[in-house]
Amino acid sequence: PDIDVEVDVDELNQDQVTDLNKQATTYGMAEGDFVRMLRKDKEEAEAIKHAKALEEEKAMYSGRRSRRQRREFREKRLKGRKISPPSYARRDSPTYDPYKR
């Protein structure tokens, strides 16, 4: 039987990281690449999971009667942002000294 062993890369100590990287060099990987690639894979998997969750949440609000839900979702997403004034907004004009004759 084939057994897959899951390793949490963030839980490894420095000796274990060094040992894994040494083992990977026998398979043609550069020094230090193996654990770095494992961390990168983990980050990508988390990003994909987050994107899927967002997509599923958006899909819940599709349909005819869900305009209010979509608006609430959009407001929730934009809640923490600071909104800058529009670029076309009128600015104060500079002050000038009165004209003297």
Contacts in CASP RR format, 6 or more apart in sequence:
PFRMAT RR
TARGET T0000
AUTHOR 0000-0000-0000
METHOD contacts of the structure
MODEL  1
PDIDVEVDVDELNQDQVTDLNKQATTYGMAEGDFVRMLRKDKEEAEAIKH
AKALEEEKAMYSGRRSRRQRREFREKRLKGRKISPPSYARRDSPTYDPYK
R
7 38 0 8 1.000
9 35 0 8 1.000
9 38 0 8 1.000
9 39 0 8 1.000
9 42 0 8 1.000
10 39 0 8 1.000
10 42 0 8 1.000
12 20 0 8 1.000
12 35 0 8 1.000
17 35 0 8 1.000
20 34 0 8 1.000
20 35 0 8 1.000
21 29 0 8 1.000
21 31 0 8 1.000
21 32 0 8 1.000
21 33 0 8 1.000
21 34 0 8 1.000
21 35 0 8 1.000
23 34 0 8 1.000
24 32 0 8 1.000
24 33 0 8 1.000
24 34 0 8 1.000
25 31 0 8 1.000
29 37 0 8 1.000
57 73 0 8 1.000
58 73 0 8 1.000
60 66 0 8 1.000
60 69 0 8 1.000
61 69 0 8 1.000
61 70 0 8 1.000
61 73 0 8 1.000
END
